[in-house]
Amino acid sequence: MGLLNAAVWLGSTVFFVLVAAPTLLSSSMKNLLGPNNFPFFAGAVLQLLTRNFYTLQIICGAVALLHMIGEWLYLGRPLRRFNTALLSSLFVLALVCKLLVSPKTERLHRLKHAPNRPAEVTNAAAKSLQVWQGLGHGLNFIILAGVTLHFWRIVNAGGTSATARFVPAVKLGI
């Protein structure tokens, strides 16, 4: 279960960070939507995908933490400080992105493209939006690196002790 969760987590992160988000902001999308529609609609679609992406990140992080705690409680595997810190950090980063960065960028995107706002308000919103989007992209790459490390540790059994990989039936109470 831990490997499946890590694979889904890594696959979704790679797809979103390296494929979906750059595609929505590409020149091909600008040609498809047209120069008048591109800035608003590409950003709006990106916001919708981002919201769902962070929800998936939170779910995968929670499953990984619960799996690690379950192995500790039921199988007696020790909690390793690095694994605990890594998973906790990834979970907190996903929460920060979902609860802080995503709502802020959505609000600034609407404000930037509002037709009835003064130019100075839309310009200030555009500058602030660029900063928040940069922060979001940076956090996404940090999450990608962390999830890749987590997946690598799971695949190489670095996250568990080699002797506890297969538990004898006596320990399970069978």
Stockholm file with secondary structure:
# STOCKHOLM 1.0

chainA/1-174         MGLLNAAVWLGSTVFFVLVAAPTLLSSSMKNLLGPNNFPFFAGAVLQLLTRNFYTLQIICGAVALLHMIGEWLYLGRPLRRFNTALLSSLFVLALVCKLLVSPKTERLHRLKHAPNRPAEVTNAAAKSLQVWQGLGHGLNFIILAGVTLHFWRIVNAGGTSATARFVPAVKLGI
#=GR chainA/1-174 SS CHHHHHHHHHHHHHHIIIIIHHHHTSHHHHHHHCTTTHHHHHHHHHHHHHHHHHHHHHHHHHHHHHHHHHHHHHHCCCCCHHHHHHHHHHHHHHHHIIIIIHHHHHHHHHHHTCTTSCHHHHHHHHHHHHHHHHHHHHHHHHHHHHHHHHHHHHHTTTTSCGGGSSCCHHHHTC
#=GC SS_cons         CHHHHHHHHHHHHHHIIIIIHHHHTSHHHHHHHCTTTHHHHHHHHHHHHHHHHHHHHHHHHHHHHHHHHHHHHHHCCCCCHHHHHHHHHHHHHHHHIIIIIHHHHHHHHHHHTCTTSCHHHHHHHHHHHHHHHHHHHHHHHHHHHHHHHHHHHHHTTTTSCGGGSSCCHHHHTC
//
